[in-house]
Amino acid sequence: MLILGIETSCDETGVALYDTEGGLLAEALHSQADMHAVYGGVVPELASRDHVRRLVPLIAHTLERAGRPIADVDLIAFTQGPGLGGALLVGASVASGIGLVLGKPVVGIHHLEGHLLSPLLSEPRPAFPFIALLVSGGHTQLMRVDGVGRYAMLGETQDDAAGEAFDKTATLLGLAYPGGPALAKLAERGNAKRFDFPRPMLASGNLSFSFSGLKTAVLTKLHALGTLDEQARADVAASFQQAIVDVLAAKCLHALERESLQRLVVAGGVGANRLLRETLVARAGAIGAQVSFPPLALCTDNGAMIAFAAALKYPQGARGEEGFQVYPRWDLGETAQSTPRR
């Protein structure tokens, strides 16, 4: 079965062609980061308009790279939510239009479910059950995954997501949007032991997270330090990053122990962070656990994860639906329901 995957939940336009027998055939991705950098964050209306401009050419480019005509597509999958309403509507309308013309089924995929299952695109593929850390600009969650569509929330952030904290702290350090990757790069030159930032909820005894206080601690330290030289900026970045990684790693190990599991998968944009990867591999390895990540190129939002999730959820294809809907707010626990609550 040949599946066309479309992702337009926020500020990246992603398209992929996935074959259930041949694997990922081709993909294309356009990031709007440069466009939004002027405003210091995503402008929803601009994001939607850019998806309109980019999506159809990206689909054509992906089909050309794969050497397959659009008539060969058996199933069209698109991100149905959560995300920016206008951006989601672009993907939904294009997917529905293609399905109508081809007479092929169209299915909506939960954005986070796409991320959650994306590590299964790597080899060796992690086996169920496992603990999943979803860590991105909008989400920080720990889940137990017993199979496709079988997810149990173990803990999530009470305020800022880890990626959001990275971006906001990067702004405090004068780094350009998107700040997370820039902060991680700056941290490579820093001394992570110079500043002792708090590790929020590290000793809470549960699997919840909180990062807004850490961001505030950085702001307080910057005010106390006054004008910073380049080394001090790097040291602040490194110390902040280490605090985030320590919390994420500790909570992951706690989840593995609590659920008596030996497999951890990590997905989402922050999953590309080098220090996080190295720390999780080392600490999980120390207790005999294994860690799996999606390929670096698939940590960010992308069409491949949407097509792949559809392949796992609909191995025999699916019935098409009349019209289309999107769900800007959509709890992952509702993915098995036919009509998500708004």
N, C-alpha and C positions, 0 to 999 in steps of 0.2 A: 504494500500500500504506500503510495506516494503522498506525503503531507506537506502542504504549504503553511508555514508558521508566520504569523504577523504580530509584532509587539510595538505598541504605541502608547504605553501607559503614562509616560512622563516626557522626558527630554531626549530620548533616543529612539530612532526609527530602526527597527530590526526586522529582517526577513530571512527565512531559511527554508530549505527544501530537504526533507528527511524521508528516507526510504526505510521501511521496516525491515527490509532484507539487506540493503546496501549501506545503511547508516546515514550520516550527515553528508549530503552531496554538495551543498554549496550554501553560503550565507553572505549577508551584507548588512552593514550597520552604519548608520549616520548619527553622530553625536551632535547635539545642539549646544555643547558647553561654551564654545566661543561666542555664540549669539547671546546667551544668557549672562555671560561673564560681565558684560557692561552694566547689568542691573544687580549683580551680586547674588543672583538666585534665579530660579525658574519663573518665567512670566507665562502663565497658563495659556493666554490667548496667542502669544507668539509661538508657543510650543505646538498648539493645534494647527496653526497655519503652516508651520514648517513641515509637519507630518503630511499635510495635504500635498505640499510640493514634492516631497521626497519619496513617498511610499510607492507609487506606481512605477517610477523609474527604478527603484531598488528591486521591486518584484521582477521586472524585466531583466535586470542585470543578473539576478540570482538564477533565473531560469536559463539564461544564456550561458552562465558559468557551468551549470550542471548539464548543459546540452539536452535539456528536456523541454518540450512544448508545454504550454499551460494546459492543454487538453489532456495531458497525462496525469494531472493532479486528481487524486481520489478523494481528498478531504482537505478542507481549509480550516485552520485553527487560528483564533485571534485572542488577544488578551481582553477579557471581558470586564476585568476589575481586579483589585482596586486600583485607583489612579486618578488622574485628572479627567473630569467628565468629557471635555471637548476633545482631548487627545484620544481617549478610548473610543469615542464615536467615529473618529477617522478610520481607525483600524476595523471597527465593527462594520461600517458602511462599505468599505472596500471589500472586505471578506465576504459580506453578504451579496454584494454585486457580482463578484466572481462566481460564487456558488450558484446564483440565480442563472447566470449565463451558461455555466457549464452543466447545470443540473446535478451538482454534487453537494454533499452535506457540508454544513458549516457548524463548528462547535466553538463555544467560548471556554477559555481556560483561565483559571485563577492565576494571577501574576505570581503570587508567592508559591503556589504549587509548582509553577514552572521552575523557580529558583530551587525549591526544595528537592526536586527530582533531577536537577541538572548534573549533580555529581555522578549520577549513574551513566552519564555520557563518557566518563573517563574509564580507563582500564587499569587494573581490574575493577569491575563493577562491584560496589559494595552490596552485600546481601542484606535483606531485611531479617530481623528488625535492627534499627539503629537510632542513635540520638542525632538530631539535626540542629545545627546552629544556623539560623537565618540572621545574617548581620549585614545591614545596608544603611543607606542614608535615612530611610524611613522606618526600618524595623530592626529590632533585636529580640529574637525569640528562641527559646529552646523547645524542641518538640520530640516526642517519641513517635517514630514512624514504623508501623508494623506491616505496611504494604501500601500500594497505590490507593489513595483515598482513605487510608486508615491512619489518622493523625491525632495525637493527643497533646494539647498544650501543657507544657511543664512550667514555663515561666517566661515573662516578657518584660520589656522596659516599662517603668512607671512614668517616664517623662521623655527625655531626649533619647533617640536611638544612637548607637555608637557612631555611625557614619555622620549623623547630624552633629554630634559633639565634636568630631574631627573637623567638620566644615566650619562650625562656629569658632572653634579655637584657632583655626587657621586664619580666620578673619581678624581675630584679636592680635595675631602675629603679623598682620599686614600682608598675608598671602592672597593671591588672586583666586577667584572662583574657577573651578571647583577645588576647594581647599584641602580635602582629605589626602589625595595623592601628593600634593605639594608639601603638606606637613610631614608625611612619611619620608619624603626625600630629604627635607631639611633635618629631620631627626637622625638620619644616618651619620651626620657630622657632629651630633650632640652627645653629651654625657647624661645618660638616663638616671644616674644616681645623684645628680647635683641638687635637684628639687624633689622633696618628698610630698608629692601630691596624694590626696586621699584615694582609697580604693573603695568606692561606694558599695554598700551592701555586701561586702566580701564575707562578713561574718553574720549575715542575716539568718542563715540556716535554711533559706529557701532558694529558689532558682529565679527570682526576680532581679531586675537590673534598674539602675538609676544613674544617669550621667550628667544631669543638669548641674548638680553640686560640684562635680569635678571641673566643669567649664567655669563655674563661678570662682573656684579656687585658683584657677589659672589667671582669671581677670584680677583677682585680689593680689596675686603675686606680681603681676605685671605693673600694677599701680605702685606697689612697694618698691620695685626695682627702678622705676623711672625709665630713662633712656637706655635702651639695650644695644650692646654691640652684637655683631653677627654670631659670635660664639654663644652668647647668652640666649639668643633667640633659638639657636639649635638645641641648647640644653633644655630649654623649656619644652620645645617640641618633643624631644626624646623622652623627657620625664613624663609628660602627659601621655604619650603613646604607650609607654611602659605600664602606666596605671590602667589604661583601658585593656591592654592585652592581659595583664595579670587577672583582672576581674573576669574577662571572658573565658580564659583558660580554667580558672578555679571553678566557675559555674559549670563548665562543660564536664570536668572531671567529677564534680558532685553529681551531675545528672547521670553519668555512666555508672557511678557507684550505686546511686539510689535505684536505678532501673535494672541493675545487674546485667548491663550490656557491655560489649567490648568493641563496638564500632561507632565512630563519630563521623558525620559528614558536615561539611561547612559550605554554605552557599551565600550569595549576595556580594555586593561590591566590595565590602570590607574584607571579604575572604581572599582578596588579592594582596592584602597587606603582608609583606614578607616576614616581619617580626611575628605576627599572629600565626602564620603558617609554621614557622620554625618552632615557636613555643608550644603550639598544640601537638605537633609531631613528637617533640621531645618529652613533654609531660605525659601524653597519652602512652607513648612507647614505654615509659618507666613503669606503668601499671599493666603492660601487656595489651593495650588497646591499639586499634588501628584508626587512622584518620584519612578521609578521602575528600578531595576538593574537585570542583569542576576545572576544566582547563582555564588558564588565566584569561583567555579571550572571552570566555563565557561567564565570568564572574559578574560582569555588568549586565544590564538588561539586554536581551537579544532574542531574535526570532527562533533560534535553535531550541531553546528551552521550551518554548511554546509548542513547537512542532513535536518535540520529543515527548512532552507531557501528554499530548493528544494521542501519540502512538501507544503509550502505556495505558491510557484510560479507555481508548476506543480501538482495540486491536482488530475488531471486525467491522470497523467503520461506525457510522452513527446516522441517525435520522436527522435530516435538516429541519430547521425551525422556520416558521413564518415570521418575517420581520426580524428585528434584532433589538437587544437591550444591552445596556452597560451598567455596571454597578461600581461607582466611585468608592463606596464603602462596602466591603464584602469580607466577612469573617471567614478565615480558611476552614473553620469547622463546618461551614455550610456547603462545601463543595459537592457533597453527595446529594444535596437537595436540588430539585429541578428549578425552583424559583428562589434565589437568594433574597433575604430581607434587605430593604433599602435603608 
